[in-house]
Amino acid sequence: MSQIVLTAVGDLTGNARLEKDPDLTVGAEDALVRMEVSPINPVDYLFSNGYYALQPAIPAVLGSEGVGRVIEVGSAVDRSLAGKRVVVLSPYEQGVWGDTVVVPTRNIVVVPEDVDAQQLSMAVVNPVTAHLMLTKYVGLEPGDWVGQTLGNSAVARSVIALAKIAGLRTLSLVRSEKAAEEARAAGGDIVLVDGDDLGDRIVAALGGDKLRLVLDGAGGSVPGTLATALEFGGTVVSYSSPTGEPPAVPLGNLVFSELAVRGFWLTNWVRSAPRAEIEKVVGYLVDLVARGVLAVPVDSTYPLDRYEEAFARNASPDRAGKVLFTFPHA
């Protein structure tokens, strides 16, 4: 047995190591999960560097989501859970980059057997984030426009797919023409590359319509440019920022258009939502994954002992999709 653990707060590549024979003591309300697949997500880097709301307790097991199978349960857990396939919720209340990991049962949801493991491993963090941002803050109606930054990201792909189901239209901003091609291939209605005259190009592309909602994972000035195209009383929802900068919404738009700026953190929902709601949302999204409606390109897969190669590939500008850890079991 082995797990990837963080040995000190800081750069993920420099402070991760492979730990053999970890402690796998199962508490009364825990489950022992034999992992199948787990992706590398941006949150893994934020957590490692101490830029996340949950701080690492060194040594900390890494990995924010994945799919596996329960092989043992604690004394206070329904025995029927043993043997079930599950996805893991709630980034960094536990780590999942390990052949076998201990997870509180409140952070797992049973899923079907006949779903692709790679896609299922990515069914929680980004799809649930997209779903909740689209449904939690604004009562959107078919035909409404949703703007978003990082338009070719995994979150954005989920937003595009879920928006199509709801009859919504998306305007996605990206940083390069290559990224624009990816966002268009994912089904984005309007895809624009950041650059000169972006505000004018947004207005022209909307043709007189207004955005009702802006979803931002980039921070800085770009979401502010989208915000200038929001309707009166529109909403900006910020869920991430690689640089740590908040979305810079122009004061004139914020005040005169009475815009709302909200923050979203998935873990808050996992902690506070009723269990029935969590299972309903995850079940709905897993069904979409099973039917191929929600899908994320996979760039490459690596076993745990090649984690340094996996991190290098994840950082490569040539990467085209997610990098996954796989856990083959005899």
Secondary structure, 3 states (H helix, E strand, C coil): CEEEEECCCCCHHHHEEEEECCCCCCCCCEEEEEEEEEECCHHHHHHHCCCCCCCCCCCEECCCCEEEEEEEECCCCCHHHCCCEEEECCCCCCCCCECEEEEEHHHEEECCCCCCHHHHCCCCHHHHHHHHHHHHCCCCCCCCEEEECCCCCHHHHHHHHHHHHHCCEEEEEECCHHHHHHHHHCCCCEEEECCCCHHHHHHHHHCCCCEEEEEECCCECHHHHHHCCEEEEEEEEECCCCCCCCECCCHHHHHHCCCEEEECCHHHHHHHCCHHHHHHHHHHHHHHHHCCCCCCCEEEEECHHHHHHHHHHHHCCCCCCEEEEECCCC
